């Protein structure tokens, strides 16, 4: 393979609180080539980087993200839950991440709703240098995005054993990659994706043994919570 991509899952989330600037900066320092992040919209329609629809798990707030305006969300502590050294870490906006990353790293934006997709497309117009891949479990939504922005790189997320259906949808919408749950990856899947010209990026891979197996199968990269260790392991196996 030409380039084995290390995608930092929600940033270097083994080293810093997920989906924060601390985690993204740690991922870059660890050698990751790409960042994976999730977005939800604030009440006033701003794409905010957060995995859950609600605030409880990774901030000191409570309730649905969409209930709060951006200025309210930015007052929350998104780091103390992980460790006292991250106290005061704030929720970044997607704009914050893109401004920081510029064109240094690939950015995989996972979207979950049509409203978020629209807001992300509008925002991306302000960042022409950004290297973007948009992924989703909502394959119909990806099809609509393909019509609205044919130049946008798309990735089809898969967490079902019925991956052949997802592959057909990926081909139909012109996706560039398939993102299967790592335990679903098989040689049959890899061969089918190769025939269609699709890259395969399994998630989430932190086990060295599984990484080795996926490398032998021909995976084009992986999503990992620990990009530094995963990069070192891939290098030791002679794949980078």
SULMO-V675885 format. One record per pair of residues at least 24 apart in sequence whose C-alpha atoms are under 6 Angstrom apart, sorted by the first residue. I is the first residue (numbers start at 1). J is the second residue. D is the distance in whole Angstrom. If there is no record, write none. Layout:
i	j	d
I	J	D
I	J	D
//
This chain:
i	j	d
4	220	5
4	221	5
5	221	4
6	32	5
6	33	6
6	221	6
6	222	6
7	34	5
7	35	5
7	222	6
7	223	5
8	35	5
8	36	6
8	223	6
8	224	5
8	225	6
8	227	6
9	36	5
9	223	5
9	224	5
9	225	5
10	36	5
10	37	5
11	35	6
12	225	5
12	226	6
13	225	5
14	225	5
14	226	5
17	79	6
17	82	6
19	50	6
30	228	5
32	227	6
33	105	6
34	105	5
34	106	4
34	107	6
35	107	5
35	108	6
36	108	5
37	109	5
38	109	6
38	110	5
41	66	6
42	66	5
42	68	6
42	69	5
42	70	6
43	67	5
43	68	5
43	69	5
44	69	5
47	93	6
47	94	6
48	93	4
48	94	6
49	92	6
49	93	5
49	94	6
102	130	6
103	129	6
103	130	5
103	131	6
106	131	5
107	132	5
108	132	6
108	133	5
108	134	6
109	134	5
110	134	6
110	135	5
110	136	5
111	136	5
143	173	5
146	173	6
//
